[in-house]
């Protein structure tokens, strides 16, 4: 059984012919060739596969393709505007918020989502916003520093 | 090993009646809402149901509103919706507290109240809160609808009063019409994401109208009826002292029936139950 799944991915109208129970994660990586979204645990614990669907972050490993039909999706490839990095991406680089890089796409998406909802998050709000994203390299401190810096950058950009 | 996407069908009916018609055809359809349980089973190769029905697109199952003397909450209401609702904060504050302590943002954006009930895990986060708010659940099928008291919804480990052709469409709790104090606390491996090892929820209305519920210490979520009775009489008599708390805690520990399983041991759960219950009862000492 295959279904037609139409959605907007990073601003582009897309159409996929996939089994309806195919995971959105696999559709993005294998059909749309957007391999920035990573697979970690495959069961919603680690956050490596986080994408934005209709304005909310989701674990794309837990979304059956059929439920993405008609939705608007932003992956890590859609976060920068052309060659201009998002403030979160710039801050992750300047603060060493990435090491192996496996968690980074999901971590950046979760941070972008947090800063969309909370303009100037405190320590607890940052921890809460990123609680669904596991990093096994950095010890999180540099990631939290990067998010604080990104909040400052965004606040100072008109 | 992950399930095979080709081995399952998934359809997305356009409206509730179409979904109920599919459930009525006796072909063993499994309902898939936000996918935070079903897709985990799929990942682990444990999803046995060949036929699935998506209900995520049924907006008629969303929405939080006051209707008469109740707050009604659509089955597809997510944890995030619960957290963001001023009506839930006012009339079901324990439920809002439970939602805030569940998983993390991405899961809270997809997990639903109906799914949390239907999945029927004794370790689920919302049910202890639903129990202390005297929740009722509306089950609908192609042949009719019925409201069932949530306190009698779970009949055993992962079993419920639902028939295979029924769908949870909404829940309701009585409006808070008098001052209410509440308590919700779960203990797990970590604050975020972890499934609870022990969970306690409580509410006290009108000074001595008491509800207390346990999660993860029995085959289902359960009301702690003995603790409720003892706490109510102590509060009514104005005698909830530290000594009374110790006596009631001992009764509560005896009332819980924790087991050893993948997440914890009966011994640890017994100890945490004692400590959480003490913290809970002390919060009601004037």
Interface residues (C-beta under 8 A of the other chain):
Chain A: X1 X3 X18 X19 X20 X21 X22 X23 X42 X43 X44 X45 X47 X50 X56 X57 X58 X59 X61 X62 X63 X64 X66 X67 X69 X110 X113 X114 X128 X129 X131 X132 X133
Chain B: X2 X3 X5 X6 X8 X9 X10 X11 X12 X32 X34 X35 X36 X39 X40 X42 X43 X44 X52 X54 X56 X57 X80 X103 X104 X105 X106 X107 X109 X110 X191 X192 X193
